Amino acid sequence: MAVAEQPALPPVQVSRPMVPTVIVEDVNIVYTVYGAGTGKGSASAALGRMLSKKRRSTNVRRVHAVKNVSFTAYRGEAIGIIGSNGSGKSTLLRAIAGLLPPESGRIYTDGQPSLLGVNAALMNDLTGGTNVVLGGLAMGMSREEVRSRYKGIVDFSGINEKGDFISLPMRTYSSGMAARLRFSIAAAKDHDVLMIDEALATGDRAFQRRSEERIRELRKEAGTVFLVSHSNKSIRDTCERSIWLEHGVMLMDGPTEDVLAAYEAKTGK
Ligand SMILES: Nc1ncnc2c1ncn2[C@@H]1O[C@H](COP(=O)(O)OP(=O)(O)OP(=O)(O)O)[C@@H](O)[C@H]1O
């Protein structure tokens, strides 16, 4: 018996569910600066104010660094944060990491966000190698995990490319070497939410390429990556979505190409 030929079915579109990892809801962040503009920021002036009966200093200035910012980040996204100097990028990341309380609004995160360079508690008087071990333990790795990843972390950092620098104290490292080691330690772990502030600007081109590759891997492993950078190229190579801040206000949130095109048209950079 002949079987009638079935028409080919259209390919099934499997869309991955969008899982939110960070929700920023109408957030305002304000710094309070004491002794602003008067030279009264010295320790003795501060002590005098504490002892004085006058409760309120007239020289308190408030810096409104982030203004009514809202967005949701999803698992698997790499989001670039761009904007000119002082626009609020680092402040926003520090708040997402839980290091700064918002004045108003709410920030919800899935898991513990890691802000590269801050969460890694590196000690300048200890060797780079000891810091790799301590940094790994501080991020929650077991001793066994640290041992098995040690060589990978050191190789990734490139610290030993020109000699045995990993056995020297970190205070002998250049700022670029220290930043590379911090990135390498932090990137050795899979993070729910990893935030990188300018890390890719340090290091040579080969290290930048390794970092960008690792960020792509972290995204595949279902994390969310935020990257603050003044290098439009790093943002283009790493992030498909970008947020543009200016004077603390979110001017744009969308595909990196669109946001960077508007940013470059405005700033000429
Ligand atoms: N600890 C602080 N105390 C008071 N004001 C601060 C503090 N840190 C930052 N600011 C102010 O908050 C605003 C935003 O600063 P922030 O460092 O977040 O900007 P940014 O976009 O990361 O800048 P850059 O690109 O130069 O690193 C600026 O006006 C800055 O002067």
The ligand as an SDF file (V2000), in Angstrom:
LIG
                    3D

 31 33  0  0  0  0  0  0  0  0999 V2000
   32.2770   58.4610   46.9630 N   0  0  0  0  0  0  0  0  0  0  0  0
   31.7030   59.5000   46.3580 C   0  0  0  0  0  0  0  0  0  0  0  0
   31.3130   60.5840   47.0670 N   0  0  0  0  0  0  0  0  0  0  0  0
   30.7110   61.6200   46.4730 C   0  0  0  0  0  0  0  0  0  0  0  0
   30.4370   61.6910   45.1600 N   0  0  0  0  0  0  0  0  0  0  0  0
   30.8050   60.6450   44.3990 C   0  0  0  0  0  0  0  0  0  0  0  0
   31.4560   59.4940   44.9470 C   0  0  0  0  0  0  0  0  0  0  0  0
   31.6910   58.6060   43.9480 N   0  0  0  0  0  0  0  0  0  0  0  0
   31.2140   59.1750   42.8120 C   0  0  0  0  0  0  0  0  0  0  0  0
   30.6850   60.3920   43.0740 N   0  0  0  0  0  0  0  0  0  0  0  0
   30.0340   61.3160   42.1210 C   0  0  0  0  0  0  0  0  0  0  0  0
   28.9430   60.6080   41.5320 O   0  0  0  0  0  0  0  0  0  0  0  0
   28.8610   60.9030   40.1480 C   0  0  0  0  0  0  0  0  0  0  0  0
   28.9350   59.5980   39.3490 C   0  0  0  0  0  0  0  0  0  0  0  0
   30.2300   59.0320   39.5360 O   0  0  0  0  0  0  0  0  0  0  0  0
   30.6220   57.5920   38.9390 P   0  0  0  0  0  0  0  0  0  0  0  0
   31.9740   57.2500   39.4590 O   0  0  0  0  0  0  0  0  0  0  0  0
   29.5130   56.6540   39.1800 O   0  0  0  0  0  0  0  0  0  0  0  0
   30.6970   57.9130   37.3800 O   0  0  0  0  0  0  0  0  0  0  0  0
   31.2740   57.0250   36.1700 P   0  0  0  0  0  0  0  0  0  0  0  0
   30.2790   57.1410   35.0670 O   0  0  0  0  0  0  0  0  0  0  0  0
   31.6060   55.6570   36.6360 O   0  0  0  0  0  0  0  0  0  0  0  0
   32.5900   57.8370   35.8180 O   0  0  0  0  0  0  0  0  0  0  0  0
   33.9530   57.4040   35.0780 P   0  0  0  0  0  0  0  0  0  0  0  0
   33.5920   57.0740   33.6680 O   0  0  0  0  0  0  0  0  0  0  0  0
   34.7820   58.6300   35.1550 O   0  0  0  0  0  0  0  0  0  0  0  0
   34.5470   56.2500   35.8380 O   0  0  0  0  0  0  0  0  0  0  0  0
   29.9880   61.8990   39.8430 C   0  0  0  0  0  0  0  0  0  0  0  0
   29.4290   63.1890   39.8930 O   0  0  0  0  0  0  0  0  0  0  0  0
   30.9650   61.6940   40.9720 C   0  0  0  0  0  0  0  0  0  0  0  0
   31.6310   62.8990   41.2650 O   0  0  0  0  0  0  0  0  0  0  0  0
  1  2  1  0
  2  3  1  0
  2  7  2  0
  3  4  2  0
  4  5  1  0
  5  6  2  0
  6  7  1  0
  6 10  1  0
  7  8  1  0
  8  9  2  0
  9 10  1  0
 10 11  1  0
 11 12  1  0
 11 30  1  0
 12 13  1  0
 13 14  1  0
 13 28  1  0
 14 15  1  0
 15 16  1  0
 16 17  2  0
 16 18  1  0
 16 19  1  0
 19 20  1  0
 20 21  2  0
 20 22  1  0
 20 23  1  0
 23 24  1  0
 24 25  2  0
 24 26  1  0
 24 27  1  0
 28 29  1  0
 28 30  1  0
 30 31  1  0
M  END
$$$$
